[in-house]
Amino acid sequence: MKITRKSSDQVKRSLPRLNKRHAPGHHREEARRFPVVSLVLGLAVLAIWLFPAASAVLELDRQALTGGQLWRVMTCHFTHWSADHLAWDLTAFVILGALCEVRDRRGMLGVLLVSAVMISLGTWVFLPHLNAYRGLSGLDSALFGLAAVFLVHERLHVRDFRGLVLLALVLGAFAAKVAYEIGYGGTVFVDSTEATMVPVPLAHVVGCAVGCMAALWRIHWRSRRVSFMRERKNN
């Protein structure tokens, strides 16, 4: 009986491959990629709508805010004026939120937090005539900016010029939408007259700016982190 020594490559090929679904850490990775935060927040928005009294307590009311009800700075974004207003805002929020969350959950949460504060402060300072504010559209715009920059960076990395053209068209459409809201004082999707609401394009501009800047910072931070890890590995 002849016994031969197998090469390391032969041994590796003969071993059963580990199923990725049972690999250590796989379930944690799947959990990170599931947009649970976007879905939970979406359900919270829907729950608030089902209880109209809650919206009055949570909306950005200038007089109530002056009286010390500071929670309205954050909660106003989860209240809406009409079912049409809710439907458009919530649909965009869940889609854009999921798109951002599967790429960078921490970045998405940071953008939501910062943009919520900045939008409320912006309406407080620059729109003194606005007595009440409701709606997710400002946060939607922040998520749009975050997702757009992430996607542009990804398409540039793989040299997908068709994808870049498509993204340029989407960004142009968003800019045209905001320009229409500023120029004509109306909304593109929501029937503002039926909802008895005043369009606030400032919220969309501020939100998108926060999202874009946050995405650029996250990309820069990741690049620095990768460079640091490579240098540490080489040393």
C-alpha positions as CSV (number, residue, x, y, z in Angstrom):
1,M,0.0,0.0,0.0
2,K,1.5,3.3,-1.1
3,I,1.0,6.3,1.0
4,T,1.5,9.7,-0.6
5,R,1.5,13.2,0.9
6,K,-1.1,15.4,-0.5
7,S,-0.3,19.0,-1.3
8,S,-1.9,21.8,0.7
9,D,-4.0,22.7,-2.3
10,Q,-5.3,19.2,-2.6
11,V,-6.2,19.1,1.1
12,K,-8.1,22.4,0.8
13,R,-10.0,21.1,-2.2
14,S,-10.9,17.9,-0.5
15,L,-12.3,19.6,2.6
16,P,-16.1,20.4,2.6
17,R,-16.8,24.1,2.0
18,L,-18.4,26.0,4.8
19,N,-21.8,27.2,3.9
20,K,-21.8,31.0,4.1
21,R,-25.2,30.9,5.8
22,H,-23.6,29.0,8.7
23,A,-20.4,31.0,8.8
24,P,-19.6,32.9,12.0
25,G,-21.0,36.4,12.0
26,H,-23.2,35.8,8.9
27,H,-26.4,36.4,10.8
28,R,-25.0,39.6,12.3
29,E,-24.1,40.8,8.8
30,E,-27.6,40.0,7.6
31,A,-29.1,41.9,10.5
32,R,-26.9,44.9,9.7
33,R,-28.1,44.8,6.1
34,F,-31.8,44.5,6.9
35,P,-33.4,48.1,7.0
36,V,-35.0,47.5,10.4
37,V,-34.6,51.2,11.5
38,S,-36.3,52.5,8.4
39,L,-39.2,50.1,8.8
40,V,-39.6,50.8,12.6
41,L,-39.6,54.6,12.0
42,G,-42.0,54.2,9.2
43,L,-44.4,52.3,11.4
44,A,-44.0,55.0,14.1
45,V,-45.0,57.6,11.5
46,L,-48.0,55.6,10.5
47,A,-49.0,55.1,14.2
48,I,-48.9,58.8,14.8
49,W,-51.1,59.5,11.9
50,L,-53.7,57.0,13.2
51,F,-54.0,59.2,16.4
52,P,-54.7,62.7,15.2
53,A,-54.4,64.1,18.8
54,A,-50.7,63.0,18.8
55,S,-49.9,65.2,15.8
56,A,-51.0,68.3,17.6
57,V,-48.7,67.5,20.4
58,L,-45.7,66.6,18.2
59,E,-45.9,69.2,15.4
60,L,-43.5,72.2,15.3
61,D,-45.7,74.8,16.9
62,R,-43.9,78.1,17.3
63,Q,-45.8,79.2,20.4
64,A,-45.5,75.8,22.1
65,L,-41.8,75.7,21.2
66,T,-41.3,79.1,22.8
67,G,-43.0,77.7,25.9
68,G,-40.3,75.1,26.3
69,Q,-41.7,72.1,24.4
70,L,-38.4,71.4,22.8
71,W,-39.2,67.8,21.7
72,R,-41.2,69.3,18.8
73,V,-37.9,70.1,17.1
74,M,-37.5,66.3,16.5
75,T,-41.0,65.0,16.5
76,C,-42.5,67.4,14.0
77,H,-41.0,65.5,11.1
78,F,-43.2,62.5,11.9
79,T,-46.5,64.3,11.7
80,H,-48.5,65.1,8.5
81,W,-51.3,67.3,7.3
82,S,-53.2,64.8,5.1
83,A,-53.3,61.2,3.9
84,D,-51.8,62.3,0.6
85,H,-49.0,64.1,2.4
86,L,-48.4,61.0,4.5
87,A,-48.4,58.6,1.6
88,W,-45.8,60.5,-0.5
89,D,-43.5,61.3,2.4
90,L,-43.7,57.8,4.0
91,T,-43.1,55.9,0.7
92,A,-40.0,58.0,-0.1
93,F,-38.7,57.7,3.5
94,V,-38.9,53.9,3.6
95,I,-37.3,53.5,0.1
96,L,-34.5,56.0,0.6
97,G,-34.0,55.0,4.2
98,A,-33.6,51.3,3.2
99,L,-31.2,52.3,0.4
100,C,-29.0,54.2,2.9
101,E,-29.3,51.9,5.8
102,V,-28.0,48.8,4.0
103,R,-24.9,50.8,3.1
104,D,-24.3,52.8,6.2
105,R,-26.7,52.5,9.2
106,R,-24.7,54.8,11.4
107,G,-24.4,57.4,8.7
108,M,-28.1,57.3,8.1
109,L,-29.0,57.7,11.7
110,G,-26.5,60.6,12.0
111,V,-28.1,62.3,9.0
112,L,-31.6,61.9,10.3
113,L,-30.6,63.4,13.7
114,V,-28.6,66.4,12.3
115,S,-31.1,67.2,9.5
116,A,-34.0,67.0,11.8
117,V,-32.5,69.7,14.1
118,M,-31.2,71.8,11.2
119,I,-34.5,71.8,9.3
120,S,-36.4,72.8,12.4
121,L,-33.9,75.6,13.2
122,G,-34.0,76.8,9.6
123,T,-37.8,77.1,9.6
124,W,-37.6,78.8,13.0
125,V,-35.1,81.4,12.0
126,F,-35.8,82.1,8.3
127,L,-39.6,81.5,8.2
128,P,-40.9,83.5,11.1
129,H,-44.4,83.6,9.5
130,L,-44.6,79.8,9.6
131,N,-46.6,79.0,12.8
132,A,-46.6,75.2,12.4
133,Y,-44.5,72.7,10.5
134,R,-45.1,69.0,9.7
135,G,-43.7,66.4,7.3
136,L,-41.0,63.9,6.5
137,S,-40.0,65.5,3.2
138,G,-37.1,67.4,4.7
139,L,-35.7,64.1,6.1
140,D,-36.5,62.5,2.7
141,S,-34.4,65.1,1.0
142,A,-31.5,64.4,3.5
143,L,-31.7,60.7,2.7
144,F,-31.8,61.5,-1.0
145,G,-28.6,63.5,-0.7
146,L,-26.9,60.8,1.3
147,A,-27.9,58.0,-1.1
148,A,-27.1,60.1,-4.2
149,V,-23.5,60.8,-3.1
150,F,-23.0,57.2,-2.0
151,L,-24.3,55.9,-5.4
152,V,-22.2,58.4,-7.4
153,H,-19.1,57.3,-5.5
154,E,-19.9,53.6,-6.2
155,R,-20.5,54.2,-9.9
156,L,-17.3,56.1,-10.2
157,H,-15.4,53.3,-8.5
158,V,-16.6,50.7,-11.0
159,R,-16.5,53.2,-14.0
160,D,-20.2,52.8,-14.7
161,F,-20.8,55.8,-16.8
162,R,-24.4,54.8,-17.8
163,G,-25.2,54.7,-14.1
164,L,-23.7,58.1,-13.6
165,V,-25.8,59.6,-16.4
166,L,-28.9,58.1,-14.8
167,L,-27.9,59.6,-11.4
168,A,-27.3,63.0,-13.0
169,L,-30.8,62.9,-14.4
170,V,-32.3,62.0,-11.0
171,L,-30.3,64.8,-9.3
172,G,-31.4,67.2,-12.0
173,A,-35.1,66.2,-11.5
174,F,-34.7,66.9,-7.7
175,A,-33.2,70.3,-8.4
176,A,-36.0,71.1,-10.8
177,K,-38.6,70.1,-8.2
178,V,-37.1,72.4,-5.6
179,A,-36.8,75.2,-8.1
180,Y,-40.5,74.8,-9.0
181,E,-41.4,74.9,-5.3
182,I,-39.4,78.0,-4.7
183,G,-40.6,79.8,-7.9
184,Y,-44.3,78.9,-7.9
185,G,-44.9,78.2,-4.2
186,G,-46.6,74.9,-4.9
187,T,-45.8,71.2,-4.5
188,V,-45.0,68.7,-7.2
189,F,-46.5,65.5,-5.7
190,V,-48.7,66.5,-2.7
191,D,-51.9,68.4,-3.3
192,S,-51.1,71.3,-0.9
193,T,-54.5,73.0,-1.4
194,E,-56.3,69.9,-0.2
195,A,-53.9,69.4,2.7
196,T,-54.2,73.1,3.6
197,M,-50.4,73.1,4.0
198,V,-47.7,75.7,3.1
199,P,-44.8,74.2,1.0
200,V,-41.4,74.6,2.7
201,P,-38.7,74.2,0.0
202,L,-36.2,75.4,2.6
203,A,-36.6,72.1,4.4
204,H,-35.7,70.2,1.2
205,V,-32.6,72.4,0.5
206,V,-31.3,72.1,4.1
207,G,-32.0,68.4,4.2
208,C,-30.3,67.6,0.9
209,A,-27.3,69.7,1.9
210,V,-26.9,67.8,5.2
211,G,-27.2,64.5,3.5
212,C,-24.6,65.3,0.8
213,M,-22.1,66.7,3.3
214,A,-22.5,63.7,5.6
215,A,-22.0,61.2,2.7
216,L,-18.8,63.0,1.6
217,W,-17.5,62.9,5.2
218,R,-18.3,59.2,5.6
219,I,-16.6,58.3,2.3
220,H,-13.5,60.3,3.4
221,W,-13.5,58.7,6.9
222,R,-13.8,55.2,5.4
223,S,-10.9,55.9,3.0
224,R,-8.8,57.1,5.9
225,R,-9.7,54.0,7.9
226,V,-8.8,51.7,5.1
227,S,-5.4,53.4,4.6
228,F,-4.7,53.2,8.3
229,M,-5.5,49.5,8.4
230,R,-3.3,48.8,5.4
231,E,-0.4,50.7,6.9
232,R,-0.9,48.8,10.2
233,K,-0.9,45.5,8.4
234,N,2.2,46.2,6.5
235,N,4.1,47.3,9.6
